[in-house]
Amino acid sequence: MDFTANEVIISDDNGTVDDTSDDFTPTLVASSDVNSDGILSAGETWLYTSATEAAQDLTVTTGSTDTTFIFNGYSSTDGPDGNTRSFTQDGVSVDVRGFSRNSSGHWNAGYVGVYNGGLGVTNRGEDGSHHRVDNGTQVDYLLFEFEHHVTVDKAFLDYV
C-alpha cells in the first residue's frame, strides 16, 4: 500500500507530552524519496535526519525481560465499584480497574475481584455470584495500566 508524505508521521514526545522542547521531529532525506514524488511506495524506504537527536537502531531489542503475571488470590465477589487492584512482578507494576457497559450503552466503574482462577468484574447490575465477563447485555472490561512500557504477547482467558 502506498502512503502520501502527509500520511507518514514520525515523532516522539520523549515521554513528556506537555513539553515540546525535547520532542524528536525528524526531516525526510529528500534523496530517499524515489522519483521525488512524495509517495512512500511499497518496497520503498525513506530515511530521516534530526539535528537534535542521534539516530537509534530500533530493529534491535535490548534489555527486554519476560515477565509473567498470574493474577491469583482471594477476595469477595462484590465490593466497592471503581476499586483498583495492584500487582507487581519482577519489578513491573500494573494497576487493574474494571468497567461495565449496561444494556443502554452507559459505562460505569465495576468491582475488580481476584480469585484463584484470575480476575473478575462485578458490575452494578449483578450480585456477587454472577461476575463473569460479558453477562448478556452487560459487557465487562478489565483495564491494565502498567507503570512501564510493555508489550503483551499472550493473555489467557479461562472463564468467559
Kinemage of the C-alpha trace (Angstrom):
@kinemage 1
@onewidth
@group {chain A} dominant
@subgroup {mainchain}
@vectorlist {calphas} color= white
{ca met a 1} P 0.000 0.000 0.000
{ca asp a 2} L 1.316 3.454 -0.871
{ca phe a 3} L 1.289 6.416 1.529
{ca thr a 4} L 1.493 10.116 0.736
{ca ala a 5} L 4.064 12.206 2.594
{ca asn a 6} L 1.384 13.810 4.803
{ca glu a 7} L 0.181 10.330 5.871
{ca val a 8} L 3.647 9.450 7.215
{ca ile a 9} L 4.215 10.964 10.658
{ca ile a 10} L 7.395 10.297 12.581
{ca ser a 11} L 7.625 11.877 16.006
{ca asp a 12} L 8.454 11.068 19.608
{ca asp a 13} L 7.376 13.215 22.534
{ca asn a 14} L 10.146 11.655 24.657
{ca gly a 15} L 7.558 10.679 27.263
{ca thr a 16} L 6.797 14.316 28.082
{ca val a 17} L 3.516 15.095 26.361
{ca asp a 18} L 3.292 18.710 27.562
{ca asp a 19} L 6.954 19.573 26.839
{ca thr a 20} L 7.646 20.105 23.132
{ca ser a 21} L 11.236 21.262 23.735
{ca asp a 22} L 12.527 17.671 23.862
{ca asp a 23} L 10.411 16.255 21.019
{ca phe a 24} L 12.039 14.309 18.199
{ca thr a 25} L 10.751 15.642 14.892
{ca pro a 26} L 12.949 14.442 12.020
{ca thr a 27} L 13.295 15.714 8.458
{ca leu a 28} L 12.904 13.489 5.392
{ca val a 29} L 16.122 12.931 3.434
{ca ala a 30} L 14.876 14.045 0.011
{ca ser a 31} L 17.145 11.665 -1.920
{ca ser a 32} L 15.487 8.661 -0.224
{ca asp a 33} L 12.141 9.550 -1.848
{ca val a 34} L 12.331 7.519 -5.060
{ca asn a 35} L 11.138 9.607 -8.030
{ca ser a 36} L 10.792 12.610 -5.655
{ca asp a 37} L 7.037 12.052 -5.807
{ca gly a 38} L 6.190 12.421 -2.098
{ca ile a 39} L 4.753 8.896 -2.114
{ca leu a 40} L 6.137 6.126 0.079
{ca ser a 41} L 5.566 3.201 -2.254
{ca ala a 42} L 5.529 -0.474 -1.360
{ca gly a 43} L 9.152 -1.621 -1.000
{ca glu a 44} L 10.481 1.942 -0.766
{ca thr a 45} L 12.428 3.053 2.320
{ca trp a 46} L 12.545 6.667 3.429
{ca leu a 47} L 15.384 7.992 5.563
{ca tyr a 48} L 15.038 10.796 8.093
{ca thr a 49} L 17.539 13.009 9.908
{ca ser a 50} L 17.361 15.101 13.035
{ca ala a 51} L 19.598 17.920 14.160
{ca thr a 52} L 18.538 17.435 17.781
{ca glu a 53} L 18.507 13.663 18.285
{ca ala a 54} L 21.003 10.949 17.380
{ca ala a 55} L 19.701 8.087 15.259
{ca gln a 56} L 18.832 4.873 17.060
{ca asp a 57} L 18.658 1.380 15.617
{ca leu a 58} L 15.151 0.327 16.579
{ca thr a 59} L 15.440 -3.073 14.890
{ca val a 60} L 17.467 -4.454 17.812
{ca thr a 61} L 15.745 -5.073 21.133
{ca thr a 62} L 17.975 -4.836 24.175
{ca gly a 63} L 17.346 -5.264 27.845
{ca ser a 64} L 13.975 -6.922 27.465
{ca thr a 65} L 12.811 -9.256 30.166
{ca asp a 66} L 9.954 -11.699 30.036
{ca thr a 67} L 7.602 -11.308 32.971
{ca thr a 68} L 4.564 -13.421 33.667
{ca phe a 69} L 1.721 -12.104 35.774
{ca ile a 70} L -0.551 -14.721 37.295
{ca phe a 71} L -3.498 -12.955 38.878
{ca asn a 72} L -4.425 -15.303 41.690
{ca gly a 73} L -5.746 -14.526 45.113
{ca tyr a 74} L -8.841 -14.385 47.215
{ca ser a 75} L -11.345 -11.554 47.539
{ca ser a 76} L -15.069 -11.188 47.882
{ca thr a 77} L -17.083 -11.461 44.681
{ca asp a 78} L -18.554 -7.999 45.191
{ca gly a 79} L -17.353 -4.777 46.731
{ca pro a 80} L -16.964 -1.050 46.059
{ca asp a 81} L -17.285 -0.154 42.369
{ca gly a 82} L -14.253 1.664 40.974
{ca asn a 83} L -11.671 -0.148 43.089
{ca thr a 84} L -8.114 -0.680 41.792
{ca arg a 85} L -6.079 -3.843 42.294
{ca ser a 86} L -2.292 -3.521 42.035
{ca phe a 87} L 0.185 -6.282 41.219
{ca thr a 88} L 3.984 -6.313 40.957
{ca gln a 89} L 6.120 -8.966 39.307
{ca asp a 90} L 9.856 -8.769 38.522
{ca gly a 91} L 9.888 -5.036 39.265
{ca val a 92} L 6.978 -4.273 36.902
{ca ser a 93} L 3.753 -2.968 38.422
{ca val a 94} L 0.271 -2.964 36.941
{ca asp a 95} L -2.965 -1.422 38.217
{ca val a 96} L -6.197 -3.150 37.193
{ca arg a 97} L -9.624 -1.498 37.100
{ca gly a 98} L -12.977 -2.819 35.897
{ca phe a 99} L -15.630 -1.169 33.752
{ca ser a 100} L -19.037 -2.280 32.529
{ca arg a 101} L -21.346 -1.186 29.733
{ca asn a 102} L -25.004 -1.726 30.528
{ca ser a 103} L -27.785 -2.590 28.064
{ca ser a 104} L -28.369 1.144 27.458
{ca gly a 105} L -24.727 1.640 26.418
{ca his a 106} L -23.716 3.614 29.520
{ca trp a 107} L -20.301 2.992 31.103
{ca asn a 108} L -19.813 2.538 34.835
{ca ala a 109} L -16.956 1.534 37.078
{ca gly a 110} L -17.166 -2.050 38.288
{ca tyr a 111} L -15.665 -4.010 41.148
{ca val a 112} L -12.481 -5.973 40.360
{ca gly a 113} L -12.128 -9.150 42.337
{ca val a 114} L -9.186 -11.519 42.376
{ca tyr a 115} L -9.843 -15.229 42.584
{ca asn a 116} L -7.910 -18.448 42.368
{ca gly a 117} L -8.858 -18.568 38.665
{ca gly a 118} L -7.841 -14.962 37.922
{ca leu a 119} L -9.616 -11.608 37.859
{ca gly a 120} L -13.310 -10.851 37.521
{ca val a 121} L -15.606 -7.839 37.270
{ca thr a 122} L -18.841 -7.495 39.207
{ca asn a 123} L -20.851 -4.652 37.717
{ca arg a 124} L -23.686 -2.618 39.189
{ca gly a 125} L -26.320 -4.878 37.634
{ca glu a 126} L -25.019 -8.078 39.220
{ca asp a 127} L -24.746 -9.662 42.591
{ca gly a 128} L -21.697 -11.436 43.936
{ca ser a 129} L -22.463 -14.858 42.488
{ca his a 130} L -22.670 -13.609 38.873
{ca his a 131} L -19.409 -11.911 37.997
{ca arg a 132} L -18.300 -13.391 34.699
{ca val a 133} L -17.089 -11.126 31.894
{ca asp a 134} L -19.856 -10.389 29.348
{ca asn a 135} L -23.128 -11.201 31.039
{ca gly a 136} L -25.523 -10.884 28.131
{ca thr a 137} L -26.371 -7.190 27.788
{ca gln a 138} L -23.849 -6.112 30.447
{ca val a 139} L -20.336 -6.235 28.987
{ca asp a 140} L -17.414 -6.084 31.434
{ca tyr a 141} L -13.855 -4.983 30.704
{ca leu a 142} L -10.597 -5.017 32.628
{ca leu a 143} L -8.154 -2.134 32.109
{ca phe a 144} L -4.477 -2.896 32.773
{ca glu a 145} L -2.266 0.166 33.362
{ca phe a 146} L 1.437 -0.707 33.525
{ca glu a 147} L 3.935 1.681 35.097
{ca his a 148} L 6.427 0.995 32.278
{ca his a 149} L 6.045 0.482 28.543
{ca val a 150} L 5.342 -3.192 27.982
{ca thr a 151} L 4.467 -5.489 25.129
{ca val a 152} L 1.808 -8.019 25.961
{ca asp a 153} L 2.336 -11.041 23.742
{ca lys a 154} L -0.015 -13.516 25.424
{ca ala a 155} L -3.161 -13.356 27.513
{ca phe a 156} L -5.017 -16.444 28.637
{ca leu a 157} L -8.723 -16.324 29.407
{ca asp a 158} L -10.087 -19.132 31.483
{ca tyr a 159} L -13.748 -18.466 32.292
{ca val a 160} L -15.568 -16.225 29.850
